[in-house]
Amino acid sequence: MLWKHTIHIQGSENMSLLGFLRTGLTKSRNAFFRKIGELLKGSKGIDEVREDLEETLILADVGVVTTEKILSELENRLNGAGEKDPLEELKDILVDILGGEDVPDIDTCIRPYVISVVGVNGTGKTTTIAKLAHMLIRKGKKVVLAAADTFRAAAIEQLKIWGERVGATVIAHDLGADAGAVAYDAVNHARARGKDVVIIDTAGRLHTKHNLMEELKKIHRVVGKVVNGAPHEVLLVIDATTGQNGLMQARVFKDEVGVTGVVVTKLDGTAKGGIVIPIRYELGVPIKLVGFGEGLEDLKPFSPRDYVEALLS
């Protein structure tokens, strides 16, 4: 797995993560989650505010299934012995749902470590790859980018520009080339040159969903023949502004290509930052990274506690 207890990705940047999240989640906090905090702070129990809580959570894209789980758990906790703070109990429930306090690290025992980045077009996939490469390079890792989205000339050129900017090697073929061959060459290059990480940019749209998934599976089979266990991580990039559509996308990709982690982008562009919660709860796939804005520093490892505090502070 990508996130092991070996080398900390966060490092000293961890100190600013809560502030980063608070700024990026301003729209979500002001539109929905501040109301939740106000409801709970002014209540003596959940019964009198349950309907308002339910409506607000669903409007924030938490979804019906996950909302029911949250409210049922909150009822159980508040009906127990002793006086409890409803808001603090809610925070703890959300942190538990989002995966506790594990800090994502990267394991570099495997070389090259192969990461396949998947998702539909328009989610910010290529930009996310550049940000991730930048993050790893700053930690001293040698990174290779594979331009395996060979169906769009713009995708190939964009990855080349980003690669030059962050200092990563880019392996690319001509437009329309076999995507598996690009990934194969990138992994072979990294193995021969002693590079640490290969990040594969994949297509987000082919003629049908079936064709897309088969293309992704082919890429994964090819790199698995070069390096045992590759791809070691399959990261799905989801645009937070798509809301429940993002959840549906995650379901399909998880079922078809074995997604191991989710990157949620454009969280600063939506008032419905609650979408992160059902992705984790309903699919059982961890949120690994979150992105705000276009800058190279605007991608951070996900922290459940900081995320919840940023929403409900």
Backbone bond lengths (Angstrom), bond angles and torsions (degrees), N, CA, C in turn:
res aa  C-N    CA-C-N  psi(-1)  N-CA   C-N-CA  omega(-1)  CA-C   N-CA-C  phi
1 M - - - 1.463 - - 1.524 109.71 -
2 L 1.325 115.08 152.15 1.463 119.75 -178.21 1.514 111.75 -66.58
3 W 1.315 116.61 -41.02 1.456 119.21 -170.97 1.522 110.05 -95.87
4 K 1.296 116.40 93.61 1.459 123.06 179.64 1.516 109.69 -117.02
5 H 1.309 116.01 173.66 1.458 119.69 179.95 1.531 110.07 -93.77
6 T 1.309 116.04 69.33 1.452 120.31 -178.30 1.520 111.67 -125.59
7 I 1.316 116.79 -65.52 1.460 120.93 -177.88 1.524 108.69 -125.96
8 H 1.308 117.63 122.53 1.457 120.92 -177.01 1.521 110.51 -72.01
9 I 1.309 115.98 125.13 1.458 120.28 172.38 1.515 110.09 -73.22
10 Q 1.339 116.80 -39.09 1.448 119.79 -171.82 1.523 112.86 -68.54
11 G 1.327 116.90 -48.54 1.452 120.50 179.65 1.514 111.67 56.10
12 S 1.328 116.81 -140.79 1.460 121.42 -177.03 1.519 112.61 -69.69
13 E 1.346 118.03 -16.53 1.448 120.81 -179.58 1.520 111.74 -67.91
14 N 1.349 117.41 -15.97 1.452 121.13 -177.60 1.520 111.54 -59.28
15 M 1.349 116.91 -30.63 1.453 120.73 -177.37 1.525 111.68 -62.71
16 S 1.320 117.87 -28.57 1.455 121.15 -176.36 1.526 112.65 -100.36
17 L 1.327 117.36 4.20 1.464 119.91 -174.53 1.523 112.28 -64.20
18 L 1.333 117.62 -43.55 1.462 119.90 -179.06 1.522 110.90 -62.23
19 G 1.331 116.87 -42.81 1.458 120.16 178.00 1.520 111.82 -63.96
20 F 1.328 115.59 -39.59 1.463 121.99 177.04 1.529 110.41 -59.26
21 L 1.333 116.17 -45.80 1.458 121.18 -179.38 1.524 111.52 -69.36
22 R 1.314 116.80 -40.39 1.470 119.46 179.47 1.523 111.05 -59.66
23 T 1.329 115.42 -43.14 1.460 119.26 179.10 1.519 111.07 -66.10
24 G 1.324 116.65 -46.17 1.457 121.09 -176.32 1.516 113.61 -68.89
25 L 1.317 117.24 -27.27 1.471 121.30 -176.73 1.529 112.42 -99.58
26 T 1.317 117.31 17.35 1.462 121.00 -177.39 1.526 111.97 -56.42
27 K 1.324 117.45 -45.75 1.470 120.59 -178.70 1.523 111.00 -61.56
28 S 1.318 117.01 -45.94 1.464 120.67 -179.04 1.524 111.41 -65.07
29 R 1.320 115.55 -42.25 1.469 119.50 -179.46 1.526 110.72 -63.96
30 N 1.320 117.10 -46.64 1.459 120.63 -176.92 1.526 112.65 -69.77
31 A 1.328 116.51 -34.67 1.465 119.64 -174.94 1.530 112.91 -78.59
32 F 1.332 117.47 -38.61 1.463 119.29 -172.15 1.522 114.80 -132.92
33 F 1.311 117.33 -48.63 1.458 119.51 -167.47 1.529 113.09 -75.33
34 R 1.307 116.98 -25.95 1.467 118.64 173.93 1.526 109.91 -64.34
35 K 1.316 116.64 -38.02 1.462 120.79 178.04 1.528 110.65 -62.80
36 I 1.331 116.21 -39.74 1.462 120.15 178.49 1.522 110.21 -61.08
37 G 1.329 115.88 -44.91 1.453 119.81 178.53 1.515 112.11 -61.19
38 E 1.324 115.94 -41.18 1.463 119.94 -179.62 1.522 111.33 -67.18
39 L 1.325 117.20 -38.94 1.463 120.77 178.15 1.522 111.31 -61.42
40 L 1.321 115.74 -44.75 1.465 119.63 -175.62 1.529 111.63 -75.01
41 K 1.314 116.65 -36.36 1.469 118.98 179.95 1.520 111.63 -64.92
42 G 1.320 116.00 -33.16 1.459 118.91 -177.16 1.506 114.74 -93.31
43 S 1.328 117.57 5.88 1.469 120.40 -175.92 1.517 111.19 -109.01
44 K 1.331 115.05 154.21 1.459 121.15 175.28 1.531 110.85 -96.21
45 G 1.297 116.13 -13.30 1.464 121.07 179.14 1.509 109.18 -166.11
46 I 1.311 115.96 170.28 1.463 119.34 -174.64 1.521 112.83 -78.16
47 D 1.335 117.69 -25.07 1.467 120.80 -173.63 1.522 112.23 -56.64
48 E 1.335 116.90 -42.56 1.459 120.05 -174.97 1.525 113.45 -73.45
49 V 1.333 117.70 -17.19 1.472 120.01 -178.01 1.530 112.41 -121.89
50 R 1.326 117.11 5.67 1.471 120.10 -173.25 1.528 112.07 -57.89
51 E 1.313 117.44 -44.84 1.458 120.72 -177.15 1.526 111.31 -63.07
52 D 1.333 115.65 -43.56 1.475 119.42 178.70 1.530 111.09 -66.48
53 L 1.321 116.93 -39.00 1.466 120.53 177.87 1.521 110.85 -62.28
54 E 1.331 115.10 -45.26 1.464 120.31 -179.03 1.519 110.90 -60.02
55 E 1.315 116.11 -47.45 1.460 120.28 -179.07 1.529 111.22 -62.23
56 T 1.315 116.25 -43.56 1.463 120.36 -176.82 1.522 111.34 -66.93
57 L 1.316 117.58 -42.57 1.466 121.07 178.96 1.528 111.27 -63.26
58 I 1.314 116.61 -42.24 1.469 119.79 -179.75 1.524 110.35 -66.77
59 L 1.336 117.32 -41.06 1.465 120.50 177.69 1.521 111.80 -63.66
60 A 1.344 116.75 -27.62 1.469 121.28 179.67 1.522 112.47 -84.19
61 D 1.345 116.70 10.36 1.465 123.50 177.32 1.526 113.64 74.29
62 V 1.327 117.05 21.29 1.455 118.88 174.68 1.528 110.07 -73.07
63 G 1.332 117.39 -25.85 1.451 121.36 176.29 1.516 112.45 88.10
64 V 1.329 116.06 157.40 1.466 121.82 -174.75 1.526 111.65 -67.72
65 V 1.310 117.29 -46.83 1.469 121.02 -176.32 1.522 111.25 -62.61
66 T 1.320 116.48 -49.01 1.459 120.33 -177.44 1.531 111.02 -70.50
67 T 1.322 117.08 -35.72 1.466 120.27 176.88 1.516 111.26 -60.51
68 E 1.322 116.70 -43.27 1.468 120.23 178.89 1.524 111.24 -63.25
69 K 1.305 116.80 -39.71 1.462 121.24 176.80 1.535 110.34 -60.83
70 I 1.311 116.54 -46.64 1.465 121.42 -177.94 1.528 111.07 -62.51
71 L 1.329 116.62 -47.67 1.457 120.14 -176.26 1.526 111.98 -69.29
72 S 1.318 117.08 -37.20 1.467 120.15 177.08 1.524 110.90 -63.41
73 E 1.330 115.72 -43.41 1.463 119.88 179.36 1.529 110.61 -66.33
74 L 1.315 116.30 -38.40 1.466 119.77 179.22 1.527 110.64 -65.11
75 E 1.320 116.62 -41.53 1.471 120.63 176.64 1.523 111.02 -59.56
76 N 1.310 116.03 -45.52 1.464 120.32 -179.54 1.524 111.49 -60.18
77 R 1.315 115.91 -42.95 1.466 119.65 -177.95 1.525 112.27 -69.15
78 L 1.323 115.92 -41.50 1.465 119.36 -176.48 1.523 112.65 -75.83
79 N 1.321 116.54 -22.74 1.463 120.32 178.33 1.522 112.79 -85.48
80 G 1.316 116.15 -2.06 1.458 120.71 178.68 1.518 111.11 -78.61
81 A 1.317 114.97 -177.60 1.466 120.66 -177.34 1.526 110.84 -70.48
82 G 1.363 115.05 146.81 1.455 120.34 174.65 1.513 113.43 85.78
83 E 1.320 115.53 156.43 1.456 120.84 177.20 1.523 109.87 -80.72
84 K 1.325 115.27 133.95 1.457 120.05 -178.37 1.523 109.77 -131.77
85 D 1.316 115.59 150.05 1.454 121.94 177.71 1.534 108.30 -83.89
86 P 1.350 117.94 113.26 1.468 120.17 -176.53 1.522 113.48 -56.62
87 L 1.330 116.76 -39.15 1.466 119.47 -178.29 1.525 111.13 -68.34
88 E 1.314 117.10 -42.59 1.461 119.61 179.05 1.523 111.24 -66.42
89 E 1.322 116.36 -35.50 1.465 119.97 176.86 1.528 110.31 -64.94
90 L 1.337 116.37 -41.91 1.466 120.49 177.94 1.523 110.26 -61.48
91 K 1.318 117.20 -43.70 1.464 120.58 178.95 1.532 110.39 -57.75
92 D 1.334 116.59 -45.30 1.464 120.23 -179.06 1.529 111.38 -63.61
93 I 1.327 116.34 -38.44 1.472 120.40 178.92 1.530 110.03 -63.12
94 L 1.323 116.43 -45.25 1.463 120.13 -179.02 1.526 111.66 -65.71
95 V 1.321 116.68 -39.44 1.472 120.07 177.47 1.523 110.11 -62.45
96 D 1.330 116.69 -42.17 1.466 120.20 178.40 1.522 111.09 -62.13
97 I 1.319 116.95 -43.27 1.467 121.03 179.97 1.530 110.63 -63.37
98 L 1.329 115.58 -40.25 1.469 120.24 -175.32 1.523 113.65 -79.12
99 G 1.320 117.04 -5.95 1.464 117.52 171.26 1.496 116.41 118.17
100 G 1.331 118.05 13.87 1.455 118.80 175.68 1.513 112.63 75.80
101 E 1.316 115.55 -148.69 1.466 120.77 -169.71 1.531 113.95 -112.97
102 D 1.328 117.79 20.34 1.464 119.61 179.68 1.523 110.59 -62.81
103 V 1.314 115.70 129.95 1.463 120.87 176.54 1.527 108.38 -93.99
104 P 1.337 118.30 123.60 1.458 119.79 -177.50 1.526 112.24 -71.11
105 D 1.315 115.68 126.53 1.455 122.29 175.94 1.528 107.50 -122.72
106 I 1.300 115.14 171.27 1.465 118.55 178.14 1.519 110.16 -117.18
107 D 1.299 115.03 135.20 1.453 121.96 178.21 1.525 108.61 -95.01
108 T 1.322 116.37 118.88 1.466 119.54 179.28 1.523 111.36 -108.65
109 C 1.331 116.61 20.87 1.460 119.13 176.93 1.525 110.09 -66.88
110 I 1.341 115.78 -30.03 1.462 120.71 177.69 1.526 108.00 -93.54
111 R 1.310 115.94 131.46 1.469 119.76 179.41 1.511 109.73 -139.14
112 P 1.341 118.30 123.93 1.461 125.17 -3.72 1.533 111.87 -79.91
113 Y 1.308 114.99 146.38 1.452 121.71 174.75 1.527 106.98 -86.65
114 V 1.343 116.77 125.73 1.462 121.17 -171.30 1.525 110.21 -107.11
115 I 1.324 115.23 123.63 1.463 122.21 178.91 1.530 108.23 -116.81
116 S 1.314 116.04 122.22 1.461 120.96 174.21 1.521 108.14 -99.07
117 V 1.332 116.66 126.41 1.464 121.28 -179.29 1.524 108.34 -108.68
118 V 1.330 116.08 119.75 1.463 121.68 -174.02 1.522 110.05 -122.33
119 G 1.331 115.29 167.37 1.462 121.09 178.82 1.513 110.05 146.25
120 V 1.323 116.15 163.60 1.462 119.91 -179.33 1.520 109.99 -74.99
121 N 1.328 116.19 160.47 1.459 120.50 178.53 1.522 110.62 -62.19
122 G 1.323 115.48 145.34 1.451 120.46 176.02 1.512 115.12 93.21
123 T 1.324 117.33 -0.94 1.469 119.90 -178.29 1.527 112.52 -86.08
124 G 1.324 116.57 -9.82 1.460 120.45 -176.20 1.512 112.14 93.69
125 K 1.318 116.12 27.55 1.471 121.80 -174.87 1.534 112.08 -62.00
126 T 1.313 117.19 -51.57 1.468 120.06 -176.17 1.527 111.38 -66.12
127 T 1.327 116.25 -40.63 1.469 119.65 177.51 1.525 110.46 -63.92
128 T 1.316 116.59 -39.52 1.470 120.72 177.90 1.523 110.79 -62.15
129 I 1.318 117.13 -40.46 1.464 121.34 177.30 1.526 110.28 -59.65
130 A 1.326 116.54 -43.65 1.467 120.41 179.25 1.528 110.60 -62.18
131 K 1.326 116.47 -43.04 1.469 120.46 179.76 1.525 111.24 -64.79
132 L 1.327 116.27 -41.15 1.462 120.17 178.88 1.524 110.39 -65.58
133 A 1.332 116.65 -42.24 1.461 120.45 177.30 1.525 110.59 -60.86
134 H 1.313 116.43 -43.42 1.466 121.70 178.25 1.528 110.70 -59.64
135 M 1.313 116.66 -43.51 1.462 122.12 179.30 1.524 110.94 -60.26
136 L 1.326 115.96 -44.84 1.470 121.01 -178.41 1.523 111.72 -70.97
137 I 1.326 116.73 -40.34 1.462 120.71 -179.68 1.523 110.36 -64.04
138 R 1.308 117.07 -36.99 1.466 120.59 177.48 1.524 111.54 -64.41
139 K 1.327 116.54 -22.37 1.463 120.93 176.52 1.527 111.87 -91.70
140 G 1.330 115.98 8.51 1.462 119.85 175.51 1.511 115.26 90.85
141 K 1.335 117.89 11.10 1.457 121.06 -179.33 1.535 111.20 -88.06
142 K 1.318 115.55 144.91 1.460 121.63 175.08 1.522 108.18 -93.92
143 V 1.330 115.78 120.49 1.463 121.28 -169.46 1.523 111.29 -117.14
144 V 1.338 114.71 138.26 1.465 122.37 174.57 1.524 107.72 -117.10
145 L 1.336 116.84 133.22 1.457 121.89 176.78 1.530 109.16 -107.82
146 A 1.332 115.98 132.98 1.462 121.12 179.22 1.522 109.57 -106.78
147 A 1.332 116.79 118.43 1.465 121.89 -178.63 1.529 109.39 -85.08
148 A 1.334 115.60 72.50 1.466 121.02 -174.85 1.521 112.88 -90.56
149 D 1.333 117.88 3.07 1.463 119.99 168.61 1.520 106.16 -87.58
150 T 1.312 115.62 82.85 1.465 121.29 -173.68 1.523 112.67 -90.46
151 F 1.335 115.81 6.26 1.464 119.64 -178.47 1.521 112.49 -93.45
152 R 1.328 116.66 -9.67 1.464 120.58 179.91 1.523 109.19 -130.81
153 A 1.315 116.13 117.80 1.467 120.02 179.16 1.521 110.51 -60.14
154 A 1.331 116.53 -35.46 1.464 120.59 -178.66 1.521 111.14 -63.61
155 A 1.330 116.54 -34.69 1.467 120.11 -179.46 1.519 110.60 -66.68
156 I 1.327 116.70 -41.56 1.462 121.00 179.70 1.523 110.26 -64.66
157 E 1.318 116.32 -47.26 1.469 120.72 -178.55 1.528 111.33 -65.87
158 Q 1.316 115.45 -39.23 1.464 119.19 179.83 1.525 110.87 -62.73
159 L 1.338 116.17 -42.66 1.465 119.67 -179.78 1.527 110.63 -66.01
160 K 1.328 117.25 -37.88 1.465 120.38 177.79 1.531 110.75 -61.91
161 I 1.323 116.22 -43.18 1.467 120.67 179.79 1.524 110.46 -63.69
162 W 1.322 116.00 -45.75 1.463 119.91 179.00 1.526 111.27 -63.71
163 G 1.328 116.72 -41.02 1.455 120.46 -179.79 1.516 111.69 -59.93
164 E 1.329 116.25 -44.18 1.468 120.54 178.25 1.523 110.71 -63.64
165 R 1.324 115.28 -38.26 1.465 119.94 -176.83 1.530 112.06 -68.20
166 V 1.342 117.27 -40.65 1.470 119.52 -175.71 1.522 112.76 -93.75
167 G 1.333 117.61 -11.39 1.457 120.35 179.41 1.506 114.76 89.47
168 A 1.332 116.24 30.31 1.468 121.15 177.62 1.521 109.84 -106.93
169 T 1.327 116.16 146.96 1.462 121.11 174.43 1.525 108.75 -75.72
170 V 1.329 117.08 135.68 1.460 121.50 178.57 1.521 109.53 -114.78
171 I 1.325 116.34 125.88 1.465 122.10 174.86 1.525 108.00 -104.11
172 A 1.323 116.52 120.20 1.458 121.16 -176.81 1.517 110.25 -140.48
173 H 1.321 116.04 150.07 1.460 123.55 172.51 1.527 107.68 -113.99
174 D 1.316 116.06 -173.92 1.458 120.49 179.45 1.529 111.08 -73.48
175 L 1.322 115.35 162.00 1.454 121.64 175.84 1.529 109.90 -56.55
176 G 1.322 117.21 133.02 1.463 121.82 179.27 1.514 114.26 86.34
177 A 1.330 117.25 0.39 1.467 120.55 179.31 1.531 110.12 -68.16
178 D 1.319 115.38 165.81 1.458 120.79 178.65 1.528 109.54 -69.94
179 A 1.323 115.84 122.49 1.467 120.48 -176.53 1.520 111.50 -64.36
180 G 1.324 116.23 -36.38 1.454 120.06 178.55 1.526 111.87 -62.79
181 A 1.334 116.19 -37.05 1.465 120.20 179.61 1.528 111.05 -66.47
182 V 1.340 116.84 -36.54 1.473 120.70 177.93 1.527 109.27 -64.14
183 A 1.334 116.23 -47.64 1.468 120.30 -179.82 1.524 110.47 -62.19
184 Y 1.319 116.35 -41.64 1.467 121.54 179.08 1.527 110.93 -59.44
185 D 1.327 116.62 -47.26 1.466 120.77 -179.51 1.522 111.48 -64.57
186 A 1.330 116.53 -38.33 1.465 120.25 -179.32 1.527 111.28 -64.80
187 V 1.328 116.56 -44.08 1.470 120.37 -179.29 1.525 110.31 -69.31
188 N 1.318 116.95 -40.04 1.473 120.57 177.06 1.526 110.85 -62.65
189 H 1.334 116.58 -42.27 1.460 120.98 177.44 1.527 110.55 -59.95
190 A 1.322 115.98 -47.01 1.460 120.09 -178.47 1.520 111.06 -63.26
191 R 1.312 117.36 -40.05 1.467 120.88 -179.79 1.524 111.00 -66.87
192 A 1.324 115.34 -41.72 1.462 119.42 -178.35 1.535 112.31 -69.89
193 R 1.312 116.97 -31.81 1.469 121.19 -175.45 1.531 113.00 -99.89
194 G 1.318 117.26 3.99 1.461 119.64 178.01 1.516 114.14 70.05
195 K 1.335 116.82 31.35 1.466 120.52 178.31 1.530 109.89 -78.73
196 D 1.325 115.46 156.49 1.463 120.47 -173.21 1.522 114.34 -87.52
197 V 1.327 116.71 -43.46 1.469 120.90 -170.77 1.523 110.31 -136.39
198 V 1.323 115.45 138.81 1.470 122.00 170.19 1.515 107.57 -115.30
199 I 1.324 116.54 127.89 1.467 121.49 176.16 1.528 107.63 -114.96
200 I 1.319 116.25 122.05 1.468 121.50 -175.44 1.524 110.27 -101.24
201 D 1.317 115.81 120.99 1.471 121.84 173.83 1.527 107.20 -88.15
202 T 1.319 116.90 123.72 1.470 120.83 -175.73 1.524 111.19 -113.23
203 A 1.320 115.63 163.88 1.466 120.63 178.00 1.525 109.72 -69.25
204 G 1.323 115.38 149.53 1.456 120.12 178.41 1.502 113.38 -110.38
205 R 1.327 115.89 -5.30 1.464 117.65 179.47 1.525 110.08 -155.50
206 L 1.313 115.84 122.48 1.462 121.62 168.98 1.528 107.17 -118.04
207 H 1.310 117.60 -166.92 1.470 119.22 -173.57 1.525 112.74 -65.56
208 T 1.314 117.06 -34.84 1.463 120.68 176.93 1.522 108.77 -139.94
209 K 1.329 115.54 162.63 1.460 120.47 177.45 1.526 110.32 -59.27
210 H 1.319 116.77 -37.94 1.470 121.02 -179.98 1.525 110.31 -60.97
211 N 1.338 116.24 -46.26 1.464 119.91 -179.95 1.521 111.50 -61.53
212 L 1.326 116.41 -41.16 1.460 120.37 179.76 1.519 110.72 -60.95
213 M 1.313 116.84 -48.90 1.460 120.28 -176.77 1.528 111.47 -66.44
214 E 1.311 116.72 -37.74 1.468 119.54 178.20 1.527 111.13 -65.63
215 E 1.333 116.44 -37.15 1.458 120.66 177.33 1.525 110.46 -63.89
216 L 1.336 116.72 -43.18 1.458 120.69 178.74 1.522 111.13 -64.15
217 K 1.311 116.42 -43.10 1.474 120.32 179.26 1.528 110.81 -62.18
218 K 1.325 115.69 -37.98 1.466 119.75 178.67 1.530 110.45 -63.53
219 I 1.325 116.67 -45.61 1.471 120.75 178.23 1.521 109.88 -57.03
220 H 1.325 116.54 -44.98 1.464 120.83 -178.26 1.523 111.92 -65.69
221 R 1.318 116.39 -38.05 1.484 119.18 176.78 1.528 110.71 -64.03
222 V 1.312 115.96 -43.12 1.469 120.73 -176.99 1.528 111.32 -62.68
223 V 1.334 117.10 -48.67 1.472 118.45 -177.69 1.528 111.01 -70.17
224 G 1.329 116.45 -26.32 1.461 120.05 177.08 1.514 112.73 -67.00
225 K 1.325 116.29 -23.29 1.466 120.24 177.32 1.530 111.98 -79.91
226 V 1.331 115.98 -21.10 1.461 120.57 -179.47 1.522 110.84 -88.35
227 V 1.321 116.78 -44.69 1.463 122.81 -179.48 1.519 108.49 -128.17
228 N 1.290 117.20 125.42 1.457 121.72 -177.39 1.530 110.90 -58.49
229 G 1.333 115.75 128.82 1.452 121.21 177.22 1.512 115.23 85.81
230 A 1.328 117.49 -4.45 1.464 119.94 -179.72 1.542 110.47 -76.20
231 P 1.344 116.97 148.15 1.458 126.18 -6.15 1.525 110.97 -71.72
232 H 1.315 115.65 139.42 1.455 120.35 -177.38 1.517 111.95 -79.63
233 E 1.307 115.16 -18.81 1.467 121.05 177.18 1.515 108.51 -144.90
234 V 1.353 115.93 136.14 1.463 121.71 174.02 1.525 106.90 -119.15
235 L 1.316 115.78 105.15 1.450 121.39 -177.29 1.524 110.54 -98.23
236 L 1.312 115.89 125.55 1.462 121.77 177.39 1.519 109.05 -97.96
237 V 1.328 116.92 125.66 1.462 121.89 178.22 1.524 108.66 -95.99
238 I 1.334 115.74 125.49 1.460 122.24 -179.76 1.525 109.19 -122.87
239 D 1.309 115.60 133.65 1.463 122.95 175.97 1.527 108.02 -83.06
240 A 1.337 117.07 117.05 1.468 120.82 -176.60 1.517 112.65 -60.93
241 T 1.333 117.07 -26.65 1.464 119.48 -177.02 1.527 112.18 -70.91
242 T 1.334 117.86 -12.27 1.469 120.50 178.90 1.522 112.30 -83.34
243 G 1.323 118.04 -9.89 1.456 121.46 174.27 1.517 113.89 59.72
244 Q 1.329 115.44 -129.63 1.464 120.78 -175.98 1.524 112.64 -63.91
245 N 1.336 117.11 -23.84 1.473 119.24 173.96 1.522 110.65 -61.70
246 G 1.332 115.96 -34.71 1.461 120.28 177.21 1.514 111.35 -63.28
247 L 1.322 116.31 -38.15 1.461 120.67 177.23 1.521 110.84 -64.17
248 M 1.319 116.90 -41.30 1.463 120.48 178.06 1.526 111.06 -64.99
249 Q 1.335 116.42 -40.32 1.469 120.19 176.55 1.527 110.27 -60.11
250 A 1.319 115.79 -45.02 1.461 120.59 -178.24 1.520 110.77 -60.09
251 R 1.329 116.44 -39.44 1.459 120.64 179.92 1.532 111.23 -60.65
252 V 1.328 115.40 -46.43 1.467 120.32 -177.54 1.526 110.70 -65.12
253 F 1.324 117.50 -48.73 1.462 120.79 -178.08 1.527 111.35 -64.48
254 K 1.330 116.81 -38.89 1.462 119.49 178.56 1.530 110.48 -61.74
255 D 1.311 116.37 -46.04 1.464 120.91 -178.23 1.527 112.16 -65.86
256 E 1.328 116.37 -35.85 1.461 119.83 -172.68 1.531 113.85 -88.93
257 V 1.324 117.63 -40.91 1.471 118.77 -171.87 1.523 114.04 -126.59
258 G 1.328 117.35 14.44 1.461 119.73 172.08 1.506 114.99 63.75
259 V 1.322 116.81 54.26 1.463 121.61 178.72 1.526 109.74 -58.59
260 T 1.328 116.17 133.37 1.470 120.97 179.96 1.522 112.59 -105.83
261 G 1.327 116.91 -12.18 1.452 119.85 179.63 1.511 110.32 -167.01
262 V 1.338 115.53 158.08 1.466 121.73 -177.66 1.517 110.06 -119.36
263 V 1.331 115.36 140.05 1.464 122.59 170.53 1.521 106.37 -112.07
264 V 1.317 117.76 121.08 1.463 121.87 179.13 1.519 108.22 -102.35
265 T 1.331 116.33 120.33 1.464 122.04 -177.23 1.529 111.26 -108.30
266 K 1.323 116.01 167.17 1.469 124.36 173.21 1.524 112.37 58.90
267 L 1.329 116.50 32.82 1.457 119.45 179.00 1.520 112.26 -66.56
268 D 1.322 116.74 -22.91 1.461 119.80 177.48 1.521 111.93 -76.62
269 G 1.327 117.03 -11.76 1.458 121.01 -176.93 1.511 114.02 -97.13
270 T 1.326 117.53 4.97 1.456 120.50 -178.47 1.515 111.09 -132.29
271 A 1.330 116.05 151.78 1.464 121.24 173.38 1.522 110.31 -94.34
272 K 1.337 116.02 3.83 1.466 120.41 -174.75 1.522 111.16 -115.67
273 G 1.328 115.39 57.84 1.457 120.60 -178.82 1.507 114.43 -69.28
274 G 1.329 116.88 -2.10 1.462 120.26 178.47 1.509 114.00 -69.61
275 I 1.336 119.20 -11.63 1.465 122.15 -177.56 1.521 112.29 -59.37
276 V 1.321 117.25 -26.08 1.461 120.95 179.04 1.531 110.88 -60.74
277 I 1.325 117.40 -34.24 1.467 122.21 -173.73 1.525 112.28 -68.64
278 P 1.344 120.82 -51.01 1.469 119.18 178.61 1.527 113.62 -68.38
279 I 1.332 117.07 -28.54 1.468 118.16 176.29 1.528 109.32 -58.28
280 R 1.321 115.45 -44.34 1.469 120.28 -179.58 1.526 111.70 -71.58
281 Y 1.336 116.87 -44.86 1.464 120.34 -173.64 1.530 112.63 -74.68
282 E 1.323 116.93 -48.97 1.460 120.08 -172.97 1.520 113.13 -78.27
283 L 1.319 116.61 -28.13 1.470 119.34 -177.64 1.523 112.91 -103.34
284 G 1.315 117.08 -19.11 1.464 119.66 -178.66 1.517 113.27 69.90
285 V 1.334 116.81 19.93 1.471 121.42 179.58 1.524 108.56 -103.81
286 P 1.315 118.97 127.44 1.463 120.31 -177.07 1.530 112.97 -70.52
287 I 1.321 115.02 144.74 1.462 121.31 170.22 1.521 106.42 -82.11
288 K 1.317 118.10 121.56 1.462 120.83 -175.38 1.530 113.19 -102.93
289 L 1.338 115.80 -34.45 1.466 119.80 -177.34 1.521 109.41 -143.82
290 V 1.322 116.20 151.45 1.460 120.97 175.18 1.520 108.55 -130.87
291 G 1.334 115.30 145.36 1.457 119.89 -175.89 1.510 112.52 -128.32
292 F 1.330 114.92 143.60 1.462 123.45 175.97 1.523 106.96 -136.34
293 G 1.313 117.78 131.13 1.459 119.60 174.17 1.519 113.48 73.41
294 E 1.326 114.80 -172.52 1.462 122.48 -172.92 1.522 114.24 -108.94
295 G 1.327 117.80 -8.15 1.457 120.09 -176.81 1.510 112.74 -70.50
296 L 1.316 116.76 154.60 1.465 121.16 -178.81 1.521 112.28 -63.40
297 E 1.325 117.59 -24.82 1.466 120.96 179.90 1.526 112.05 -87.53
298 D 1.322 117.58 -1.96 1.461 121.07 -171.79 1.522 113.35 -90.03
299 L 1.323 115.92 36.77 1.457 121.85 173.41 1.524 106.71 -136.52
300 K 1.323 116.51 126.78 1.461 120.30 -175.76 1.526 110.82 -133.08
301 P 1.335 116.87 148.71 1.463 120.52 170.85 1.526 109.40 -59.87
302 F 1.311 115.97 143.59 1.460 121.09 -175.22 1.521 111.31 -81.05
303 S 1.315 116.18 132.83 1.457 122.80 174.46 1.525 108.47 -121.73
304 P 1.342 118.79 112.13 1.470 120.57 -179.28 1.519 113.36 -54.61
305 R 1.336 117.57 -46.61 1.463 120.41 -177.12 1.529 111.21 -63.38
306 D 1.339 117.22 -45.96 1.455 119.85 -179.69 1.532 111.31 -65.99
307 Y 1.321 116.10 -36.38 1.469 119.87 179.40 1.522 110.32 -63.09
308 V 1.315 116.24 -46.40 1.469 120.76 -179.35 1.526 110.79 -66.01
309 E 1.320 116.84 -42.00 1.457 119.78 178.78 1.535 110.47 -62.70
310 A 1.325 116.60 -39.24 1.456 120.34 -179.24 1.524 111.65 -65.67
311 L 1.335 116.78 -33.45 1.459 120.83 179.36 1.527 112.74 -77.09
312 L 1.317 116.63 -37.53 1.464 121.02 -168.48 1.522 115.03 -112.31
313 S 1.329 117.79 -1.42 1.467 119.22 179.83 1.516 110.40 -61.61
